[in-house]
């Protein structure tokens, strides 16, 4: 009999109402595995009570009454390799003196039991009380406990076999993602221009987008590139979900619980999230609270001047605007017609005091001593990243003014095009007038085919420029000359609701679309994707395929004669024969633009009256 593998057992989609007891149930198979796990420990269980579960992720926690006192039984919803990273960390910080529940070993001495494709852990049940939220004292307790936790996390190195989790090198990418998606909000609001909240969003979206790009530029000019050179172990780990529920008062002080999402990062990222979410809840940016929370943290885990500057810049990012309004990507028509306006007005009300509060807080810079980051000359890169990719190289991210649909080569003489699945091999297509094609005819045709396909399917990057009509025509002529079929994407500006990249959700399990590796198309990720989300994609992104007729293959003998007679690699030699083809491509592009404009006008949503309660 095959072992049952624990998976998410109940995901909520769209506007489906969530039952009151949604997070208080587990499948009988999971319940049976819990009983098997208990037998792996040296304890006698009298009763077991489900405290909460994560049906959309596949996790749960029980309180168990044993002959050795109350304990906690928890199934970690992440992969075993990722969970091993956090389990080993939990053991590490306990030994460092952190107030974190200690893991109880199983009979075989292991700190966890692996069953159902997940890791299970057991700890003592700690009696905890949430810190008060009504005054600054409670917030300072929370921040001081967070500083202690961060201080104890320094120096951790994951064991072999654990999947490393790090966000230390991803700050520029994160800022860039926020800026881009705020730009997508503009296109969604244009596509649904008749929705009640669209006009209000269009009135402020430019301001928030500029804030995000400005924060990215300031980050690159800050000490951040030097700070990350210190390496992951130097900075330690962040909780990522720290707040009043995961930081509570208990024996000896404030305890930190639920560590299964920890990751390497600059530690004050947790502090920034706590401050901005508190200001958002209060509806006003209160300098007294912000200063008090930072000072409490500083007492437990001292900040230097550079860290304080990066913290201030991180608070300047339009985090709350992005967090609340990104819901429009899931179901734009309903969200923009119901909740969006009220949420936006609440965010705008709070942000009226944001700039003045940050300016006042910046005056405290003299309280913090300068750090020393000049002794490191090379980046101390992580041994393993969760994604397996180096996330950030200082100076590698730039702020684009616009995005293009076809990638432009940096070097006019040569273009490097990725063709292999592992993204390692590159094909270099020479554009030098004096260069000649070497090798057999098969090799030449392969190079041309790869070049044509990849230029047409290349995705926009931050350093690209808009493609002009003349450049598109010339590329089309080159592709047609090689006897290939090309996919033409036409960029529009002005009154056409168009965006180079269709909006997509990044979180699980609500991720709707992803970028496909083939030809840059969008593909469905979740079976539960709503029809309205597909309707949104059709509004903001249209791809038209223009096929050019390939010349009929000539007999081999004739091809050999033609090859000896002329080498068609020089633009100078092929200019005369391709002039007529350029005109055909230009005509096709003009017709495509007209068709798209007509199609978009037909697809504009009609105003719908929403019924009130």
Secondary structure in CASP SS format (residue, H / E / C, confidence):
PFRMAT SS
TARGET T0000
AUTHOR 0000-0000-0000
METHOD secondary structure of the structure
MODEL  1
X C 1.00
X C 1.00
X C 1.00
X C 1.00
X C 1.00
X C 1.00
X C 1.00
X C 1.00
X C 1.00
X C 1.00
X C 1.00
X C 1.00
X C 1.00
X C 1.00
X C 1.00
X C 1.00
X C 1.00
X C 1.00
X C 1.00
X C 1.00
X C 1.00
X C 1.00
X C 1.00
X C 1.00
X C 1.00
X C 1.00
X C 1.00
X H 1.00
X H 1.00
X H 1.00
X H 1.00
X H 1.00
X H 1.00
X H 1.00
X H 1.00
X H 1.00
X H 1.00
X H 1.00
X C 1.00
X C 1.00
X C 1.00
X C 1.00
X C 1.00
X C 1.00
X E 1.00
X E 1.00
X E 1.00
X E 1.00
X E 1.00
X E 1.00
X E 1.00
X E 1.00
X E 1.00
X E 1.00
X C 1.00
X C 1.00
X C 1.00
X C 1.00
X E 1.00
X E 1.00
X E 1.00
X E 1.00
X E 1.00
X E 1.00
X E 1.00
X E 1.00
X C 1.00
X C 1.00
X E 1.00
X E 1.00
X E 1.00
X E 1.00
X E 1.00
X E 1.00
X E 1.00
X E 1.00
X C 1.00
X C 1.00
X C 1.00
X H 1.00
X H 1.00
X H 1.00
X H 1.00
X H 1.00
X H 1.00
X H 1.00
X H 1.00
X H 1.00
X H 1.00
X H 1.00
X H 1.00
X H 1.00
X H 1.00
X H 1.00
X H 1.00
X H 1.00
X C 1.00
X C 1.00
X C 1.00
X C 1.00
X C 1.00
X C 1.00
X E 1.00
X C 1.00
X C 1.00
X C 1.00
X C 1.00
X C 1.00
X C 1.00
X C 1.00
X C 1.00
X C 1.00
X E 1.00
X E 1.00
X E 1.00
X C 1.00
X C 1.00
X E 1.00
X E 1.00
X E 1.00
X E 1.00
X E 1.00
X E 1.00
X E 1.00
X C 1.00
X C 1.00
X C 1.00
X C 1.00
X E 1.00
X E 1.00
X C 1.00
X C 1.00
X C 1.00
X C 1.00
X C 1.00
X H 1.00
X H 1.00
X H 1.00
X H 1.00
X H 1.00
X H 1.00
X H 1.00
X H 1.00
X H 1.00
X H 1.00
X H 1.00
X H 1.00
X H 1.00
X H 1.00
X H 1.00
X H 1.00
X H 1.00
X H 1.00
X C 1.00
X C 1.00
X C 1.00
X C 1.00
X C 1.00
X C 1.00
X C 1.00
X C 1.00
X C 1.00
X C 1.00
X C 1.00
X C 1.00
X E 1.00
X C 1.00
X C 1.00
X C 1.00
X C 1.00
X H 1.00
X H 1.00
X H 1.00
X H 1.00
X H 1.00
X H 1.00
X H 1.00
X H 1.00
X H 1.00
X H 1.00
X H 1.00
X H 1.00
X H 1.00
X H 1.00
X H 1.00
X H 1.00
X H 1.00
X H 1.00
X H 1.00
X H 1.00
X H 1.00
X C 1.00
X C 1.00
X C 1.00
X C 1.00
X C 1.00
X C 1.00
X H 1.00
X H 1.00
X H 1.00
X H 1.00
X H 1.00
X H 1.00
X H 1.00
X H 1.00
X H 1.00
X H 1.00
X H 1.00
X H 1.00
X H 1.00
X H 1.00
X H 1.00
X H 1.00
X H 1.00
X H 1.00
X H 1.00
X H 1.00
X H 1.00
X H 1.00
X H 1.00
X H 1.00
X C 1.00
X C 1.00
X H 1.00
X H 1.00
X H 1.00
X H 1.00
X H 1.00
X H 1.00
X H 1.00
X C 1.00
X H 1.00
X H 1.00
X H 1.00
X H 1.00
X C 1.00
X E 1.00
X E 1.00
X C 1.00
X C 1.00
X C 1.00
X C 1.00
X C 1.00
X C 1.00
X C 1.00
X C 1.00
X E 1.00
X E 1.00
X E 1.00
X E 1.00
X C 1.00
X C 1.00
X E 1.00
X E 1.00
X E 1.00
X E 1.00
X C 1.00
X C 1.00
X C 1.00
X C 1.00
X C 1.00
X C 1.00
X E 1.00
X E 1.00
X C 1.00
X C 1.00
X C 1.00
X H 1.00
X H 1.00
X H 1.00
X H 1.00
X H 1.00
X H 1.00
X H 1.00
X H 1.00
X H 1.00
X H 1.00
X H 1.00
X H 1.00
X H 1.00
X H 1.00
X H 1.00
X C 1.00
X C 1.00
X C 1.00
X C 1.00
X H 1.00
X H 1.00
X H 1.00
X H 1.00
X H 1.00
X H 1.00
X H 1.00
X H 1.00
X H 1.00
X H 1.00
X H 1.00
X H 1.00
X H 1.00
X H 1.00
X C 1.00
X C 1.00
X C 1.00
X C 1.00
X H 1.00
X H 1.00
X H 1.00
X H 1.00
X H 1.00
X H 1.00
X H 1.00
X H 1.00
X H 1.00
X H 1.00
X H 1.00
X H 1.00
X C 1.00
X C 1.00
X H 1.00
X H 1.00
X H 1.00
X H 1.00
X H 1.00
X H 1.00
X H 1.00
X H 1.00
X H 1.00
X H 1.00
X H 1.00
X C 1.00
X C 1.00
X H 1.00
X H 1.00
X H 1.00
X H 1.00
X H 1.00
X H 1.00
X C 1.00
X C 1.00
X H 1.00
X H 1.00
X H 1.00
X H 1.00
X H 1.00
X H 1.00
X H 1.00
X H 1.00
X H 1.00
X H 1.00
X H 1.00
X H 1.00
X C 1.00
X C 1.00
X H 1.00
X H 1.00
X H 1.00
X H 1.00
X H 1.00
X H 1.00
X H 1.00
X H 1.00
X H 1.00
X H 1.00
X H 1.00
X H 1.00
X H 1.00
X H 1.00
X C 1.00
X C 1.00
X C 1.00
X C 1.00
X C 1.00
X C 1.00
X C 1.00
X C 1.00
X C 1.00
X C 1.00
X C 1.00
X C 1.00
X C 1.00
X C 1.00
X C 1.00
X C 1.00
X C 1.00
X C 1.00
X C 1.00
X C 1.00
X C 1.00
X C 1.00
X C 1.00
X C 1.00
X C 1.00
X C 1.00
X C 1.00
X C 1.00
X C 1.00
X C 1.00
X C 1.00
X C 1.00
X C 1.00
X C 1.00
X C 1.00
X C 1.00
X C 1.00
X C 1.00
X C 1.00
X C 1.00
X C 1.00
X C 1.00
X C 1.00
X E 1.00
X C 1.00
X C 1.00
X E 1.00
X E 1.00
X E 1.00
X E 1.00
X E 1.00
X C 1.00
X C 1.00
X C 1.00
X C 1.00
X C 1.00
X C 1.00
X C 1.00
X E 1.00
X E 1.00
X E 1.00
X E 1.00
X E 1.00
X C 1.00
X C 1.00
X C 1.00
X C 1.00
X C 1.00
X C 1.00
X C 1.00
X C 1.00
X C 1.00
X C 1.00
X H 1.00
X H 1.00
X H 1.00
X H 1.00
X H 1.00
X H 1.00
X H 1.00
X H 1.00
X H 1.00
X H 1.00
X H 1.00
X H 1.00
X H 1.00
X H 1.00
X H 1.00
X H 1.00
X H 1.00
X C 1.00
X C 1.00
X C 1.00
X C 1.00
X C 1.00
X C 1.00
X C 1.00
X C 1.00
X C 1.00
X C 1.00
X C 1.00
X H 1.00
X H 1.00
X H 1.00
X H 1.00
X H 1.00
X H 1.00
X H 1.00
X H 1.00
X H 1.00
X H 1.00
X H 1.00
X H 1.00
X H 1.00
X C 1.00
X C 1.00
X C 1.00
X C 1.00
X E 1.00
X E 1.00
X E 1.00
X C 1.00
X C 1.00
X C 1.00
X C 1.00
X C 1.00
X C 1.00
X C 1.00
X C 1.00
X C 1.00
X C 1.00
X C 1.00
X C 1.00
X C 1.00
X C 1.00
X C 1.00
X C 1.00
X C 1.00
X C 1.00
X C 1.00
X C 1.00
X C 1.00
X C 1.00
X C 1.00
X C 1.00
X E 1.00
X E 1.00
X E 1.00
X C 1.00
X C 1.00
X C 1.00
X C 1.00
X C 1.00
X C 1.00
X E 1.00
X E 1.00
X E 1.00
X C 1.00
X C 1.00
X C 1.00
X C 1.00
X C 1.00
X C 1.00
X H 1.00
X H 1.00
X H 1.00
X H 1.00
X H 1.00
X H 1.00
X H 1.00
X H 1.00
X H 1.00
X H 1.00
X C 1.00
X C 1.00
X C 1.00
X E 1.00
X E 1.00
X E 1.00
X C 1.00
X C 1.00
X C 1.00
X C 1.00
X C 1.00
X C 1.00
X C 1.00
X C 1.00
X C 1.00
X H 1.00
X H 1.00
X H 1.00
X H 1.00
X H 1.00
X H 1.00
X H 1.00
X H 1.00
X H 1.00
X H 1.00
X C 1.00
X C 1.00
X C 1.00
X C 1.00
X C 1.00
X H 1.00
X H 1.00
X H 1.00
X H 1.00
X H 1.00
X H 1.00
X H 1.00
X H 1.00
X H 1.00
X H 1.00
X H 1.00
X H 1.00
X H 1.00
X H 1.00
X H 1.00
X H 1.00
X H 1.00
X H 1.00
X H 1.00
X H 1.00
X H 1.00
X H 1.00
X H 1.00
X H 1.00
X H 1.00
X H 1.00
X H 1.00
X H 1.00
X H 1.00
X H 1.00
X H 1.00
X H 1.00
X H 1.00
X C 1.00
X C 1.00
X C 1.00
X C 1.00
X C 1.00
X C 1.00
X C 1.00
X C 1.00
X C 1.00
X C 1.00
END
